Amino acid sequence: MLVLGCGNSTLSYELSQLGFTDITSIDYSPTVIERMKVKYSTLPGLNWAVVDMRNMSLFPDQSFEFIL
């Protein structure tokens, strides 16, 4: 699952608590992503990346089943 523009939202955490096990959350703000990495560092299924959603070349095509 990919969460676009996650900011400091708890959505990714809440999805993990519902049983989703592989969630990648992206935002263009390095500060926000670093804070989220620290805040949720104990949850291995949550992945964080600094990415501008207008340039998704970091991820190969069909990398995600769901995009929010």
SVG drawing of the C-alpha trace seen along z (x, -y; Angstrom):
<svg xmlns="http://www.w3.org/2000/svg" viewBox="-8 -20 23 28">
<polyline fill="none" stroke="black" stroke-width="0.4" points="0.0,0.0 1.2,-3.5 0.0,-6.6 0.7,-9.7 1.4,-13.0 1.3,-11.4 2.4,-14.5 2.2,-13.8 -1.2,-12.0 -1.8,-8.8 -3.4,-7.1 -0.4,-4.8 -0.2,-3.8 -4.0,-3.2 -3.9,-1.0 -1.1,1.1 -3.3,1.6 -6.0,2.8 -3.7,5.6 -2.0,4.1 1.6,5.2 3.4,3.4 2.7,-0.3 4.9,-2.9 4.2,-6.5 5.7,-9.3 5.9,-13.1 8.1,-15.8 9.1,-17.1 12.3,-15.5 11.5,-16.9 8.1,-15.2 9.4,-11.9 12.3,-11.9 9.9,-12.6 7.5,-9.8 10.4,-7.3 11.4,-8.1 7.8,-8.1 7.0,-4.7 10.4,-3.1 9.1,0.0 6.6,0.9 8.5,2.8 5.7,2.8 5.7,-1.0 8.1,-2.4 8.8,-6.1 10.4,-8.0 11.0,-11.5 9.4,-11.6 7.5,-14.1 4.4,-12.3 4.9,-14.1 8.0,-12.0 7.5,-8.4 10.6,-7.0 11.8,-5.6 9.2,-2.9 8.9,-0.4 5.5,-0.1 3.0,2.0 4.9,1.8 1.6,1.2 -1.8,2.9 -3.4,-0.2 -2.7,-3.9 -4.3,-6.3"/>
</svg>
